[in-house]
């Protein structure tokens, strides 16, 4: 996970930086929702509502 404005060459991975935890969780949730909405995935998992 990179801040492309501050680090356009992607030299500093922010994935484990505590300051970016909420953004990381948001991105995981967005990815999971998009994956579950794809036509090839069974809708057997429930994601928490925000």
N, C-alpha and C positions, 0 to 999 in steps of 0.2 A: 504494500500500500504506500503510495507516494504522493506528496504534495507537489504537483507539477508546476505550480506557480513559483514556489520557493526553491524547487529542486528539479528543474526541467531535464536534467541528465539522469534522474532516478538513482542517485548515489546513496540516499539515506532511506532505508525501509522503515516506515512508521508503524508497521503492523503490531508490534509489541509495546509501543509507547503508550503509557497509561493515558496521556492527554487525548489520544485519538480513539479510546475504547468505544465511546458512544457512536462515533462515525463508523467504526468497524462493525459494530453490532447492527447498525442501520443497513449497511451494505450487505451483510449476511442475510438479513431478513428480506431485503429487496430481491436478492438472488434466489432465495428459497421460494418466494412467492412467484417469481417469474418461471422458475423451474416447474413448480407445481401446476401452473396454468398452461404449460405446454401440452400439446395434444397426445403425447406418448407417455404421460405419467398418470398413474392411478391416483385418484384423490382420496387416499386413505389416511393421510396425515393432516392434523389440524394445527395451523399456526396460530399463536395467540393474537388476539385483536389488539390494536393500539388504541 
